[in-house]
């Protein structure tokens, strides 16, 4: 399958369809446009079949974060998500057969799906990781060489002509365990600060986090992900705003 307008499955999933899913969900939740649920489900299906699998996970994370961190937590929501989790767990038992059936239909129409191929082969680590297991082995070896303070930014990329495809490995290679713990602390602090704000500032923080963070685990280099940088900048903005308002 060719991606005429988006260029590839990554841009199709993250740059085209993910904003449509987010916008449909916001329209349904904030403006009560219930008909958008059909667009939302259709877009999620297109992302799952033709996009990057982490983009579909970003959709799920966004829905959960909106429910719990923007609209507010209650027992009814917890029960709904609990039941959905049970149903999803049962569905996983037949997931490979269902996806294989969908893939067969696509092949009959001369279509293909990167996301489906990788999910169908989830039992094979090499296939599921799309070759990243070799990259991750190299990254682990570098971490063990300098586990405390790391090698610095860009060293892995120079040696292997690629990035580690995982935010945790990126941080451990670049800064070691000391830098990783500092970075993780700052991330938690940023998330708490943004969630303590009100209205659209909190909403923007959730959007930026859900846009950037899921794909950092397999799909992009942390130091090039602009939406994650924008999330951290928003945290600084919230902190400055809090300082000004307290004077």
Secondary structure, 3 states (H helix, E strand, C coil): CCCCCCCCHHHHHHHHHHHHHHHHHHHHHHCCCCCHHHHHHHHHHHHHHHCCHHHHHHHHHHHHHHHHHHCCCCHHHHHHHHHHHHHHHHHHCCHHHHHHHHHHHHHHCCCCCHHHHHHHCCCCHHHHCCCHHHHHHHHHHHHHHCCCCCCCCCHHHHHHCCCCCCHHHHHHHHHHHHHHHHHHHHHHHHHHHHHCCCHHHHHHHHHHHHHHCHHHHCCCCHHHCHHHHHHHHHHHHHHHHHHHHHC
